[in-house]
């Protein structure tokens, strides 16, 4: 009999009544609860009264200066909070089932930003949400391993590959190379060497750099530049470190700073603002590709994005 009565009460109680009850208890006032809930004080009072009628007892002690939970009301408050949380969680699961997601991350890259925009313009449909998260290689590894992203696009120096593969293996990830490019020195129009076609090792060591992120695999120098004799060059001075591609471009355009990063992935870029000087192309190779979870198939949209990237690389 008791179970049947409880079921009957639960069937009669509305989520709105529980929310009105919890907010009223939190603020100690029906009128303040009405402000928070974007309704009127009579509507709140009516909902609380209906809930009390269903339960068969008063939830609040009405005072001249506000309301207080009754003894029974305190017990109901605990269960009401849990009920609201559980119902909202179930609702979010139901909504998530109706919405497909494409979640990827990438090293800061104007090229990848353009690819992502092109993909959205071509494939955006109802019930599909997109995410592109800009991050360092180390953070992308964590995000893909932790199922925050399905794919992570990265640029990795070939001479860092041993350390890179070790970290991937520990996280049950794999790297698929899409293209090789070279290490390039980028100089803005304000730099005195802007028109240079090449740069000597002595001049290179004098440069002040703006770079993305702190070093990741080699604590001394992530962009470990090798000279034509095959020897590692002395660590260059990074005076600005940023995770923003926009900040980097602004600094290159308006200061005498330089940047060392990968070469362009394709020829579809605007090179008017910067002069790019390859740094000993044969010795310094950059691998561009994506990180994925090992032995795991892509989602339909993940596969479609990969196919889209391959097509852009072939153009």
PyMOL commands that set and color helices and strands:
alter all, ss='L'
color gray80, all
select helices_A, chain A and resi 2-12+15-27+30-36+41-55+71-98+110-123+137-145+158-170+201-206+245-254+300-314
alter helices_A, ss='H'
color red, helices_A
select strands_A, chain A and resi 60-63+66-69+100-106+128-134+151-157+173-188+208-212+237-242+258-262+274-278+285-293
alter strands_A, ss='S'
color yellow, strands_A
deselect
rebuild
show_as cartoon
